[in-house]
Amino acid sequence: MALHLATPLEAGRFTRAQGRGSYRANDPRLSHATLAHFAVESLIEEAQLTPKPALVDARGSGAHHDLNLPLMLRSARALEPTFAALARAARGRLPSATLRAELAQIGRTGEQDMMCATDGSNAHRGAIWIVGLLVAGASIVFDGGMASVLTSHPQSNVARVCELGAQIACFPDRFAAPADSHGERVRQRFNVGGARQEAQDGFPHVIDVGLPALRAARAQGTGENTARVDTLLSIMASLDDTCLLYRAGLDGLRAGQSGARAVLAAGGASTAAGRAALDALETALLSLNASPGGAADLLAATLFLDKLTHHAASGS
C-alpha cells in the first residue's frame, strides 16, 4: 500500500484570485472568501488523502459505488459559495436562533448545489454541517475587532471557534423539515449522538482528538500525509460513526474502531506493521460495505482548524 503525499496549503502565502478576497500573513483578519477557501481546501485535502480505509481516495472509490475522487473534488469546489455565504452571514453576529435559521437555509441551498455537482450523490452533506458551523464560528472570531487577541493566542482562538460553532448548533432549526436522513435514523436506532451531538458538544473529536493527534505526529517527524492518515485513524478509534452504523450496524462500527486502534498500536501508517493492519482494516470494512464517512468529515474539520491556527500564528 503506497502512501501518497498530499501537499498542504501553506499558511500565509495564499492570494485569492479574481478579486474575491485576500490576506497577508501579518493580518489576523480573515475575509469570508478566505474562510471559504480554507474550507474547500480542507475538503479537497481530505478527499485526496491516500490511503484511507474504505473511503474515496486516489486509489479508487472504496466502499462508495456512487462516488469517486473527481466527483468529490467537484462537490468540494461547488461548495465554495456556500461556505462564503455562511461566513458572510455570521460576520459581526453572535450565536442566536435567528442566525441558526439563516445558516441552516444557506446550508440547505449548499446541499442542492452539491447534489447538482455530483448528479445526486451525497458527497459532503455531513461536512456542510460540521465544517460550515466552524466557518461561521471562525467568521465571528477572526474579525478585525479581535486582532490583539488573535495574534497572541492562536490555539485559544481555535477553541473559541469551536465554542461558538457549538453555541450556534444548540439552537433549533425552526424551519427544518421533519428529519428522515440516514444519520437521524441511525441516531434513533443505536442511541448515538452523530454529527449533531458532535457539534453541540463543541467538536470533541476535532479539538481533543484530531488536532492533538496531528500535532503529535508532526512533532515525531512523521511525514504530513502519514500524519493525516494517523489523525483519521485516531478519530475513527473512538467515534460512534453513523456512516459505519448505517451501512453495517454495530459490526461495522466495531470493525472500524478496533481496526483503527490496531493500526495505531502497531505504530501507525508509517510502519510496516501499521500498514499491514491498515490493509486488514480496509479489507474488513470493504467486506461489510462500510465506510467511515463521519470520521472523514471530522478530519476535514481538523484540517480547517489547523489552517486557522497557522494563520493566527503567522500573524503574530
N, C-alpha and C positions, 0 to 999 in steps of 0.2 A: 504493500500500500504506500504509494509515493506521496509525500507531503508537498503540497503546492503553496508557495509563499505568496500571500496577498500583500500588496503594497498599501500601507495605511496612509490616510490623509495626513500630511504634515501640517501640524497646527501652526498658525501664524503666517502661512505662505499662500493661502487661498485668496484669489481675487475673483469675485463673481463677474461673469461676462455679461455683455449686453446691457449694462447699466442697471441691473436689478438689485444692486446692493453689494457692499464690500466691507472688509475690515482690515485694520492693521494690527500687528502683534501688540502694540502698546495701547490699544484702545479696548477697554474692558466691555464696552457695549457690543451687543450682537443684534444685527438687524433681523427682521423676520425672514428675509431672503437667505441670510447666512444660517440661521437656525434650521430652515427648511433644507438647505444644502447638507448640513451636518446629518440631519435625519435620513435623507435619501442615501447619502454615502454610507451610513451605518447599515441600512438595509442591503445595499449592494455588497458591502464587505462581508456581511453575514452570509448572503447567498453564494458568493464566490469562495468562501472559506472551504477548503478541501484538505482532508476527508472529514465528512460529518456522517454519523451513523444513521442510515436510512433516510437522510434528508437530501433535498436537491443540492447538488454541488457541481464542480467542474467535471466530475466523472459520469454523472447521469442524474436520473430522476429519483433515486432512492425508492421509497415506498409510494411515491406520488405518481400515479399514472396520468394525471391531467396537468402536471407541471413539469417544467424543465428550466434550465438556467436562463436562456434568453427570455423566456416568459416572465421569470421572477425579476429580471432586470427591467423589463418593460413596465411591470407593475410598480416597482420602486420609483422609477422616473416619473410615472404618471401621477404619483402622489405628492410630487414637489409643490404644486399649487395648494394642495390640501394642507400640508404642513405649514406653508407660508401663511395661509388664511388662519390657521389655529394660532400661530404666533402673533399675528396682527390683532386678532380678536382679544387676546389675553393681555397685550401690552398696556401697562398703566392701570390694570384692573386688580382686584383681589378675588379670591375664590368666593363664589356665590351660586345660588340656584340659577340665577339668570345667565351667568357665564357658563355654567354647566350645560344649560339648554342650548346656548349658542354654539358651543364647541361640539355638542352631540350632533347638531344639524350639519355642521361642516363635515364632521366625520362620516355621516351617512352619505353626503354628496361624494366624499372621497371614496367610499366603498363602491359607489356606482361607477366612478372613474376607473377604479381598479378593475372592476368586472368588465368594463369595456375594453381595457387594455389586455386582458387575459382571456377574452372570449368566454367569460362566465366562470372561470376558475378562481377559487379563493386563495390568493397568494399571500395577502397581507392584512386580512381583516383584524387579527389579533394585534398586529403591530400598529395599526392605525390607532387603536385604543391605548396600548402601552406607551409607545413612542410619542403618540400625539399628546397625551397628558404631560409627558416630560417636556415636550416642546413648549406647551402652554406655561408650565412652571418656569422653564428657562427664560421665556419671554418676559415674565414678571421680574425674575431675579436679575437677569443680565440687561438691565436698563441703565441709562446714563446716571440716574439719580443715586445708584448704589456703587458708584465707581470706587470709592475709597475702601469699601469692604471687599469688593470683588477681587482686586489685585492682591490682597493680603492673605486671604483665606480661601484658596481655590477648592479644597475638599469640603469646607463648610458650605460653600456656595452650592455644590452638588447635592449635599444633604438637604439644603433648603429647597432646591428644585424638586426633589422627591417629596418633601413635606407639602409643598404647595400643590403638586400633582395629586397627592393623596387627598388633600382637602377638597379639591375640585371633584374627585371621583366619589366622594362620600355624599355629595348632593344627588338627589334623584333626578333622572332624566324624565321630566314631566311630559314630554311629547313623544316618548318612545312607544312603538307598537308593542303588544304583548310578546315577550321573548320566547322564541322557539328555535333557538340556534342549537348547534351541536354542543357547544360549551354549556349552555343552560341545561340541556337535558342531562349531560354528564354530571354537572354540579348537583342536580337533584337526585340522581340515581346513586351516586357514590359519596354524597355529602362532603364534597371538596369545595374549596373557595374559588379556584380558577383565576382567570385574569382579572376579574372584577375585584376579588378579595386581595389579590396581589397588589393592585393599585391602591385600594383603600387602606391597606396596611403599611403603605409607604415604600413599596417596591423592595421588600427584604431580599429577594433573590438577586437583585441588582446591586443594592448598596452594601449588603452584608455578605454576599457570596460572589457575585460576578466580578465586581471591581477589585476586591481583595485578592481573588484568585489570579486575575490578570496582572496585577501589580507584583504579586509574589513570584509568578512565573518569569516576568521580566527581570526582577531582581536576581533571580537564579541564573540569568543568562540564557534562558530559553528563547529560541527564535520567535518572532512575532506570530507567525502563522500557528506554530505549535502551541504557543501560549494561549491563543484564542480557542483552539480546539480543546485544550485542557480546561479553559474557562467554561465552555459549553458543557463539558462533562461534569464540572463542579456544580453547575446549575441543575443538570439532569439528576444528579445523585440524590437530591433532596426535594425536588419539585414534584408536586402532585399534578403531573402534566395532563391536562384534559384532552389533548390530542391523542396521547397514548391510550388514555382510558376510553375515548370514543371509538378508536379503531380496534382495540384488543382487550378492553376491560382491565381487570386487575392483573392478569397475566402480562399484559403489555407494559403496564406501569412497573411491575416488579422486575421485568426483564430490563427495562431502561434504567431504573435506579441501581439495581445490583450490578449490571454490566458497566455502568459509568464508574461505580465505586471500584470495580475490579481493574479498570484501566488506570485509574489514579493510584491505586495501591501498588500497581506494577511499575510505577514511576512516571506515568503519563505517556502521551503520544510520542514523545521524543526517544523512548527506549524501545528496544526490540520486544521485550515482554509486554510493554504497554501497547505497541502496535498490534501484537497478536491478540491481546484482549480486546482491542478496538475492532478488529476483524470479527471476533467472536460475537461482540455486542451487535454489530451490524447484521451478521447472519441471523442472530436470534430475532431481531426486530423485523427484518425482511420476511422471515418465516411466519411472523404474526401479522404482516402487512401494517406494521405500526411505525409511526414517525413522531419524534419529539418536537413537534412544531411549537409548543408553548415555550420550551427551553430556547428554541431558536429566536423567538420574539424577544425574550429576555436578554439573550446575547446581543441582539441589535440594540436594545436599550442600554446595555452596558457599554457598548462601543460609542453610543451617542453621548453618554455622560463622561466617558473618557475624553472625548473631544472637547467637551466643555471644561474639564479640568485642565487640559493642556492649554486651552485658550486663556483661561484665567491666570494660569501660572506664567505664561509668556507675556502677559500684560503687565507684570509687576516690574 
